[in-house]
Amino acid sequence: MRRLLRLFRVSPPPARAVPIRAVPIRRPNASAGYYWSAARPPISGAQVRHRQFNLARRGLDPAEVRAFLNQVANELVALRAELARTHDENVRIKNALRDWQSQVGSRMMA
């Protein structure tokens, strides 16, 4: 049987003589939300909770998978809420800084 399987084994690709060039670091796109591209919408906690998988003969315990997905979904929801609070606080602090700078700047000009 092993001899038969060896016939169908795929050989690894040949080693490259030319080094692979470094991939540039991509920065997040502000218009796309929290992800790298607008084509990939953000995933929600509900999507994680309701995700279905195909059953396999020697698959995983469905109850265990469901419990893990619920845990991930809860953490995702909590992180999104924390991110929103942080964003709001950031806007508040920036506005306060602008107000302070305009007050101090007007005093310096007088």
MODELLER restraints for C-alpha pairs under 7 A, 6 or more apart:
rsr = mdl.restraints
at = mdl.atoms
rsr.add(forms.Gaussian(group=physical.xy_distance, feature=features.Distance(at['CA:28:A'], at['CA:35:A']), mean=6.28, stdev=0.5))
rsr.add(forms.Gaussian(group=physical.xy_distance, feature=features.Distance(at['CA:28:A'], at['CA:36:A']), mean=4.83, stdev=0.5))
rsr.add(forms.Gaussian(group=physical.xy_distance, feature=features.Distance(at['CA:29:A'], at['CA:36:A']), mean=5.84, stdev=0.5))
rsr.add(forms.Gaussian(group=physical.xy_distance, feature=features.Distance(at['CA:29:A'], at['CA:37:A']), mean=6.54, stdev=0.5))
rsr.add(forms.Gaussian(group=physical.xy_distance, feature=features.Distance(at['CA:32:A'], at['CA:38:A']), mean=4.56, stdev=0.5))
rsr.add(forms.Gaussian(group=physical.xy_distance, feature=features.Distance(at['CA:34:A'], at['CA:42:A']), mean=6.94, stdev=0.5))
rsr.add(forms.Gaussian(group=physical.xy_distance, feature=features.Distance(at['CA:35:A'], at['CA:42:A']), mean=6.69, stdev=0.5))
rsr.add(forms.Gaussian(group=physical.xy_distance, feature=features.Distance(at['CA:45:A'], at['CA:73:A']), mean=4.27, stdev=0.5))
rsr.add(forms.Gaussian(group=physical.xy_distance, feature=features.Distance(at['CA:45:A'], at['CA:74:A']), mean=6.63, stdev=0.5))
rsr.add(forms.Gaussian(group=physical.xy_distance, feature=features.Distance(at['CA:45:A'], at['CA:76:A']), mean=6.03, stdev=0.5))
rsr.add(forms.Gaussian(group=physical.xy_distance, feature=features.Distance(at['CA:45:A'], at['CA:77:A']), mean=5.77, stdev=0.5))
rsr.add(forms.Gaussian(group=physical.xy_distance, feature=features.Distance(at['CA:46:A'], at['CA:73:A']), mean=6.98, stdev=0.5))
rsr.add(forms.Gaussian(group=physical.xy_distance, feature=features.Distance(at['CA:48:A'], at['CA:69:A']), mean=5.98, stdev=0.5))
rsr.add(forms.Gaussian(group=physical.xy_distance, feature=features.Distance(at['CA:48:A'], at['CA:73:A']), mean=5.59, stdev=0.5))
rsr.add(forms.Gaussian(group=physical.xy_distance, feature=features.Distance(at['CA:49:A'], at['CA:69:A']), mean=5.68, stdev=0.5))
rsr.add(forms.Gaussian(group=physical.xy_distance, feature=features.Distance(at['CA:49:A'], at['CA:70:A']), mean=5.37, stdev=0.5))
rsr.add(forms.Gaussian(group=physical.xy_distance, feature=features.Distance(at['CA:49:A'], at['CA:73:A']), mean=6.07, stdev=0.5))
